[in-house]
Amino acid sequence: MSGSIDVITHFGPDADKPEIITALEDLTKLHALSVEDLYIKWEQFSNQRRQTHTDLTSKNIDEFKQFLQLQMEKRANQISSSSKVNTSTKKLVIKKSLNSSPLFGLSIPKTPTLKKRKLHGPFSLSDSKQTYNVGSEAETNEKGNSSLKLEFTPGMAEDAVGDSAPLSHAKSSDAKTPGSSTFQTPTTNTPTTSRQNVPAGKILDSLNPENIEISSGNPNAGLLSTEEPSYNQVKVEPFYDAKKYKFRTMRQNLQEASDVLDDQIESFTKIIQNHYKLSPNDFADPTIQSQSEIYAVGRIVPDSPTYDKFLNPESLSLETSRMGGVGRRVRLDLSQVNELSFFLGQIVAFKGKNANGDYFTVNSILPLPYPNSPVSTSQELQEFQASLEGSSLKVIVTCGPYFANDNFSLELLQEFIDSINNEVKPHVLIMFGPFIDITHPLIASGKLPNFPQFKTQPKTLDELFLKLFTPILKTISPHIQTVLIPSTKDAISNHAAYPQASLIRKALQLPKKNFKCMANPSSFQINEIYFGCSNVDTFKDLKEVIKGGTTSSRYRLDRVSEHILQQRRYYPIFPGSIRTRIKPKDVSTKKETNDMESKEEKVYEHISGADLDVSYLGLTEFVGGFSPDIMIIPSELQHFARVVQNVVVINPGRFIRATGNRGSYAQITVQCPDLEDGKLTLVEGEEPVYLHNVWKRARVDLIAS
């Protein structure tokens, strides 16, 4: 009787028939399955028939029996074939192991397990310049034209070394610990004086400097707060729901996380179907053996859960959605594809077939369509033109940290703010965190210095911000709109997950008139221009698997930018990056162990990373389904400004180097929208609208801080 109740509980009231209950109970006994497992098989059977609900009829149960029989026979064939040794040298055939899971179906990982040796001293120094190559480790094995060559003035190369020395990826034998010769925890708060190698305000690089002059700036910047501006201020409006970011961290639900990952695949299936004019019947399960070509959409994953961060075209698999393949994975055969660029977590669309049931042969890759561009009406553009009185808009972008690794001096920031108020005079200042970096050596070691300028010493890191940063930020002209965007490494943020809620302006004691705190990531408008900002290092974390000379010869940052736009998410990588360092041991412990023992007992501690909250990754997607006009993603890599698919992509660089040398910031000049100059594109429709074409009207200067 209890068995009948279990059947009705799982299969629903439709199963409350004697013949149905008897048939299902017989199947549980025949295949040694529990009622719950049998119901899971029934869902797989329904999915294969492309039905959300299959009626419990005698005819369908007979077909269900055949489905279970075919699964059992296929499993037996796999076990039989896996015991045979294939000695053919013509083609490597992938065999499944005896214990391979039906949810993965993989056995022999092709991921290389041999760790690559890290090259020390990658710099090529000369008397006048220092140059070095930057790129992913996959790119360094390609032709020289695939790497990015950076040039520095004398003295800046050592800063680049210092910036990256303390950090490493998990299990890196070259990670430096506090106290080692490369990374020493300083105990002094004496400001570093070596930043004078580059004069402040020097233009390091420019985008579109030939066609556009630098904006004269905001004439109201020098006015007092009591004085009225000569014209209306620019409008800074958030374009997202801030309430959705105020979720509680460290409460991730596995079911919610899996739903989000599944929805990503399903949403792109609809996009691909509409873009390429395909019917639902053209899509099928790529994990099922078939001699017919099908279309499949899924996520790029490694072929082995134990991969060691180094992938190649033969070590990739495709993860399906629940509807498209019951969430199973299948190996990819990419031998028929000449050009490709993949990364973990990427949503892809393929055309191919699974002829032998072991791997899916990709015949062609369907490029994902780029999102649409934002538009405005002629009336809106004329209003924005009047608010600027026909002059150009000027925006300044900085990214932390804002003090060096050996002190808490904000002298450089104070000089910068003075220059902002009196010389640069922007309309908007965008400041990315971290403002107080939780991974700062002095903070991590707990060796906070004494501040003689304060009557009472700060007792918390929040108080440290109020005493150090707040007085300086308050000196920013009240007529300059200031936007603060946090980092997951910010000690002043109580939300250390990505996506990340905004800082609390009242808690920071900043004026309401001109300060706005935005989320991470966030989309907002400055007049007609849509800005998309994210403070996680996508450019550094995205490690590509590349094949083909045309793909590898392209500029890497352009490829990464295109991936972000196609995936419609500011951080499309999954799983996210994790950065660790070797946890230092007690001196007494080191004396008792020899070198070999200490190497075996190294303990790694997590210090930073993407820190993804998977259940809320929907908040990292482009708002409104269109791409921003200007996309700003700070990175530890060299500063740059590029135009990619009509989007201005900017990395402003670090404001200050780890050694205290000057960093960089971005200065954006955007010409006022003019309906008569031909730089706006008219889109006909029920109501005529105009593409902003900011990439035609913008100039970006990367300037030494």
Secondary structure, 3 states (H helix, E strand, C coil): CHHHHHHHHHHCHHHCCHHHHHHHHHHHHHCCCCHHHHHHHHHHHHHHCCCCCCCCCHHHHHHHHHHHHHHHHHHHHHHHHHCCCCCCCCCCCCCCCCCCCCCCCCCCCCCCCCCCCCCCCCCEECCCCEEEEECCCCHHHCCHHHCEEEEECCCCHHHHHHHHCCCEECCCCCCCCCCCCCCCCCCCCCCCCHHHHCCCCCEEEEECCCCCCCCCCCCCCCCCCCCCCCCCCCCEEECCCHHHHCCCCCCCCHHHHHHHHHHHHHHHHHHHHHHCCCCHHHECCCCCCCCCCEEEEEEEEECCCCCCCCCCCCCEEEECCHHHHCCCEEEEECCCCCCEEECCCCEEEEEEECCCCCEEEEEEECCCCCCECCEEEHHHHHHHHHHCCCCCEEEEEEECCCCCCCCCCCHHHHHHHHHHHHHHCCCEEEEECCCCECCCHHHHHCCCCCCCCCCCCCCCHHHHHHHHHHHHHCCCCCCCEEEEECCCCECCCCCCCECECCCCCCCCCCCCCCEEECCECEEEEECCEEEEECCCCHHHHCCCEEECHHHHHCCHHHHHHHHHHHHCECCCCCCCCEEEEECCCCHHHHHHCCHHHHHHCCCEEEEEECCECHHHHHHHECHHHECCCEEECCCCCCCEEEEECCEEEEECCCCECCCCCECEEEEEEECCCCCCCCCCEEECCCCCEEECCHHHHEEEEEEEC
